[in-house]
Amino acid sequence: MVRSWCAVVALTTGFFSIVTTEILPIGLLTSIGSDFSVSDGTAGLMMTMPGLLAAVAAPAVTVATARFDRRTMLCAFMALLTLANVLVVVAPAFWAVLLSRVLVGVTIGGFWSVGAGLGGRLVANGPRATSIVFSAVPLGSVLGVPAGTLIGDLAGWRAAFAVMAALSAAVLVALAALLPPLPPQHATRPHVLTGLLRLQGVRAGLLVTFLIVLAHFGTYTYVTPFLQDVTHASPTTITALLLVYGAAGIIGNFAAGPRAARHPRATFATAAALLAVATLLLPVLGRWHLAAFALLPLWGIAYGAVPVCSQTWFAKAAPTPRKPPQ
């Protein structure tokens, strides 16, 4: 039992390292752009590319690795994440950073498609394990981005990615040591995915998730330059604001879990409405520190609810696959 829960923690830490690597450039955007003499808009490609590639990689990996052991695939993607972080540390030019972000995008899509539903296979209390695994999303914000920003301020932005490379390598070892063999339970064929897309509930869930995630990252990518140039916040204040945002995300994640289980669409709609309010009001009121301290937690609560709402929606919309006869 203890080993099984340790495996859940290792899986959660894997998701944490992926989420943190994905959003780490948000706190370091200005520093990276300045070092390579690119604008904030161009530097924002570091956030755009992984998201787009993850959307393509997730279904492709689901089909291509349908018969591979899940433990093997998780370790392979964690090794790829380690390589991506090392590549940023030694990047001689901005193109190398973008190449690294390509690897990050593939890792995001692959690791999530393989590992998101494994909590229930590792321990008997599947719902709790799933909540713990999904807590990695806001946890990456509450610890990863502020810590990365702080490390970047103290030792340079490359040091932040070096820390992530070390963490990814440690998670790789932990996954290999703690996860049991996890053969696939159901081989996913292309016709299964196309069949799911014919379901109205699945299509609606995909559209809602796509729009919310697009709206979130389209704005959150530039939150650090906004806080610097509009709010005129100091680096210490920005780190504190990002910390508050992430803490609110953890609250949103766990608060939305039981509500999403009963009313996934209503909970998702509430999260979208809160996110809309925060992002609409921040450009208007964000020049005042007090308003920023109020709106960023609201934003964090809203987006912290998104992963569990999305996962619950899809679980309810898609039919449960039947086990083949023995």
C-alpha positions in Angstrom: 0.0 0.0 0.0 2.8 2.4 0.9 4.6 1.7 -2.3 1.4 2.2 -4.3 0.9 5.7 -2.8 4.6 6.5 -3.4 4.0 5.6 -7.0 1.1 8.1 -7.0 3.3 10.7 -5.6 6.0 10.0 -8.2 3.4 10.3 -11.0 2.1 13.5 -9.5 5.7 14.9 -9.3 6.1 13.9 -13.0 3.0 16.0 -13.9 4.3 18.8 -11.6 7.6 18.9 -13.5 5.9 18.9 -16.8 3.5 21.7 -15.9 6.3 23.7 -14.3 8.5 23.3 -17.3 5.6 24.3 -19.6 4.8 27.5 -17.8 8.2 28.4 -16.4 8.9 30.9 -19.3 6.0 33.0 -18.1 8.0 34.3 -15.1 11.2 34.5 -17.2 9.8 35.9 -20.4 11.4 39.3 -20.3 14.8 38.0 -19.2 15.0 35.3 -22.0 13.8 37.8 -24.6 16.4 40.3 -23.5 19.2 37.8 -23.6 18.4 36.7 -27.2 17.3 40.2 -28.4 13.8 39.2 -29.2 10.5 40.9 -28.4 8.1 39.8 -25.7 5.7 38.8 -28.5 8.4 36.6 -30.1 9.4 35.2 -26.8 5.8 34.2 -26.2 6.2 31.5 -28.8 7.8 29.5 -26.0 4.3 29.2 -24.6 2.3 28.9 -27.9 4.4 26.0 -29.4 4.1 23.4 -26.6 0.3 23.9 -26.4 -0.2 23.4 -30.1 2.1 20.4 -30.3 0.5 18.8 -27.2 -2.9 19.0 -28.9 -1.5 17.0 -31.8 0.7 14.7 -29.7 -2.0 13.5 -27.3 -4.2 11.6 -29.8 -1.2 10.5 -31.9 0.6 9.1 -28.9 -2.6 7.4 -27.6 -2.9 5.5 -30.8 0.8 4.9 -31.5 1.5 3.5 -28.0 -1.7 1.6 -27.5 0.1 -1.7 -26.9 3.1 -0.4 -24.9 3.5 -0.7 -21.2 2.4 2.5 -19.5 5.4 2.6 -17.2 7.8 2.4 -20.1 6.1 5.2 -21.9 6.0 7.5 -18.8 9.7 7.0 -18.3 10.4 7.7 -22.0 8.5 11.0 -21.9 10.2 12.0 -18.6 13.6 11.3 -20.3 12.5 13.6 -23.2 11.6 16.3 -20.7 15.0 16.1 -19.1 16.6 16.5 -22.5 14.4 19.5 -23.3 15.4 21.3 -20.1 19.1 20.5 -20.7 18.8 21.9 -24.2 17.5 25.2 -22.9 20.3 25.4 -20.3 23.0 25.2 -23.1 20.9 27.0 -25.8 23.3 29.1 -28.0 20.4 31.0 -29.7 16.6 31.4 -29.5 16.0 28.7 -32.1 17.5 26.1 -29.7 15.0 27.3 -27.0 12.1 26.8 -29.5 13.4 23.3 -30.4 13.4 22.5 -26.7 9.8 23.7 -26.5 8.9 21.3 -29.3 10.1 18.5 -27.2 8.1 19.9 -24.2 5.0 19.9 -26.3 5.4 16.3 -27.3 6.0 15.4 -23.7 2.9 17.2 -22.5 0.6 15.5 -24.9 2.2 12.1 -24.5 2.6 12.0 -20.7 -1.0 13.3 -20.1 -2.6 10.9 -22.5 -0.7 8.0 -20.9 -0.7 8.9 -17.3 -3.8 10.9 -16.6 -6.0 7.9 -15.8 -3.5 5.8 -14.0 -4.3 6.9 -10.4 -7.1 4.3 -10.1 -4.8 1.5 -11.3 -2.2 2.3 -8.6 -4.3 2.4 -5.5 -7.8 1.3 -4.5 -9.0 4.9 -3.8 -9.0 6.0 -7.4 -10.9 9.3 -7.0 -8.6 10.5 -4.3 -5.5 9.5 -6.3 -6.9 11.3 -9.4 -7.4 14.5 -7.4 -3.9 14.2 -6.1 -2.5 13.7 -9.6 -4.5 16.7 -11.0 -3.3 18.9 -8.1 0.0 19.0 -9.9 -1.4 21.6 -12.3 -2.1 24.4 -9.8 0.9 23.1 -7.7 3.1 23.9 -10.7 1.8 27.4 -10.6 2.0 27.9 -6.8 5.6 26.6 -6.5 7.1 26.2 -9.9 6.6 29.6 -11.5 7.4 31.8 -8.5 10.4 29.6 -7.5 11.6 29.7 -11.1 11.2 33.4 -11.2 13.1 33.7 -7.9 15.9 31.5 -9.2 16.0 33.5 -12.4 16.4 36.7 -10.5 19.1 35.3 -8.2 21.1 33.1 -10.6 19.9 33.7 -14.1 17.1 32.1 -16.1 19.3 29.2 -17.3 19.7 28.1 -13.7 15.9 27.7 -13.4 15.8 25.3 -16.3 18.9 23.5 -14.8 16.9 22.9 -11.6 14.0 21.5 -13.7 16.4 19.2 -15.6 17.6 17.8 -12.3 14.0 17.4 -11.0 13.0 15.6 -14.3 15.9 13.2 -14.0 15.0 12.4 -10.4 11.4 11.8 -11.4 12.5 9.5 -14.1 14.4 7.4 -11.6 11.4 7.4 -9.2 9.0 6.3 -11.9 11.2 3.5 -13.0 11.7 2.3 -9.4 8.2 2.7 -8.0 5.7 2.1 -10.8 4.6 -1.5 -11.3 4.3 -2.9 -14.8 1.2 -1.3 -16.4 0.2 -3.1 -19.5 -2.5 -1.3 -21.5 -6.0 -2.4 -20.5 -7.6 -1.3 -23.8 -5.8 -0.9 -27.1 -7.0 2.4 -28.6 -7.5 2.3 -32.3 -8.0 5.3 -34.6 -11.6 4.4 -35.2 -12.2 4.6 -31.4 -11.1 8.2 -31.4 -13.1 9.1 -34.4 -16.1 7.4 -32.8 -15.7 9.5 -29.7 -15.6 12.6 -31.8 -19.1 11.7 -33.1 -20.5 12.0 -29.6 -22.0 15.5 -29.1 -20.9 15.6 -25.4 -17.2 14.8 -26.3 -17.2 17.4 -29.1 -18.7 20.0 -26.8 -16.2 19.2 -24.0 -13.3 19.5 -26.5 -14.5 22.9 -27.7 -15.1 24.3 -24.3 -11.7 23.0 -23.0 -9.9 24.4 -26.1 -11.5 27.8 -25.8 -10.8 28.2 -22.1 -7.2 27.0 -22.3 -6.6 29.2 -25.3 -8.0 32.2 -23.5 -6.0 31.4 -20.4 -2.6 31.0 -22.0 -3.2 33.8 -24.5 -3.3 36.2 -21.6 -1.3 34.5 -18.7 1.7 34.2 -21.0 2.2 38.0 -20.7 1.2 38.5 -17.1 4.8 39.2 -16.0 5.4 42.0 -18.6 1.9 43.3 -17.7 2.7 43.4 -13.9 6.1 45.1 -14.7 4.9 47.7 -17.2 1.3 48.4 -16.1 1.1 47.6 -12.4 4.7 48.7 -12.0 5.3 45.9 -9.5 8.7 45.0 -8.2 10.2 41.6 -8.9 9.5 40.6 -5.3 5.9 41.7 -5.7 5.5 39.8 -8.9 6.8 36.6 -7.3 4.3 37.1 -4.5 1.4 37.7 -6.9 2.3 34.5 -8.8 2.5 32.6 -5.6 -0.9 33.8 -4.5 -2.3 32.9 -8.0 -1.0 29.4 -7.7 -2.3 28.9 -4.1 -5.7 30.0 -5.3 -5.4 27.4 -8.1 -4.9 24.6 -5.6 -8.0 25.7 -3.8 -10.0 25.8 -7.1 -8.8 22.3 -8.0 -9.9 20.7 -4.8 -13.1 22.8 -4.5 -14.2 22.0 -8.0 -13.7 18.2 -7.7 -16.8 17.1 -5.8 -18.9 19.8 -7.6 -17.7 18.7 -11.0 -18.6 15.1 -10.2 -22.2 16.1 -9.7 -22.6 19.0 -12.2 -19.6 19.0 -14.6 -21.1 21.5 -17.1 -22.3 24.0 -14.5 -19.0 23.9 -12.7 -17.1 24.3 -15.9 -19.3 27.3 -16.9 -18.7 28.9 -13.5 -14.9 28.5 -13.9 -15.1 30.0 -17.4 -17.2 33.0 -16.1 -14.7 33.7 -13.3 -11.8 33.5 -15.7 -13.6 35.9 -18.0 -14.2 38.4 -15.2 -10.6 38.3 -14.1 -9.1 38.7 -17.5 -11.5 41.5 -18.5 -11.0 43.5 -15.4 -7.3 43.2 -15.1 -6.4 45.5 -18.0 -8.9 48.1 -16.5 -8.0 47.9 -12.9 -4.6 46.2 -13.0 -2.6 49.3 -12.6 -3.4 49.3 -8.9 -1.6 46.7 -6.8 -4.7 46.0 -4.7 -6.8 45.1 -7.8 -4.0 42.8 -9.1 -3.9 41.1 -5.7 -7.7 40.6 -5.9 -8.0 39.5 -9.6 -5.1 37.1 -9.8 -6.4 34.8 -7.1 -9.8 34.8 -8.8 -8.1 33.9 -12.0 -6.2 31.1 -10.2 -9.3 29.6 -8.6 -11.0 29.6 -12.0 -8.2 28.0 -13.9 -7.4 25.5 -11.1 -10.9 24.1 -11.6 -10.4 23.5 -15.4 -8.4 20.2 -15.4 -10.7 18.3 -13.1 -13.8 19.8 -14.8 -12.5 18.8 -18.2 -11.5 15.3 -17.1 -14.9 14.7 -15.4 -16.8 16.0 -18.5 -15.0 13.6 -20.8 -15.4 10.7 -18.4 -19.2 11.2 -18.3 -19.5 11.9 -22.0 -17.5 8.9 -23.3 -18.8 5.4 -22.9 -16.9 3.1 -20.6 -15.0 0.6 -22.8 -16.1 -3.0 -22.3 -13.4 -5.5 -21.3 -12.8 -8.2 -23.9 -14.0 -11.7 -23.0 -11.5 -13.9 -21.1 
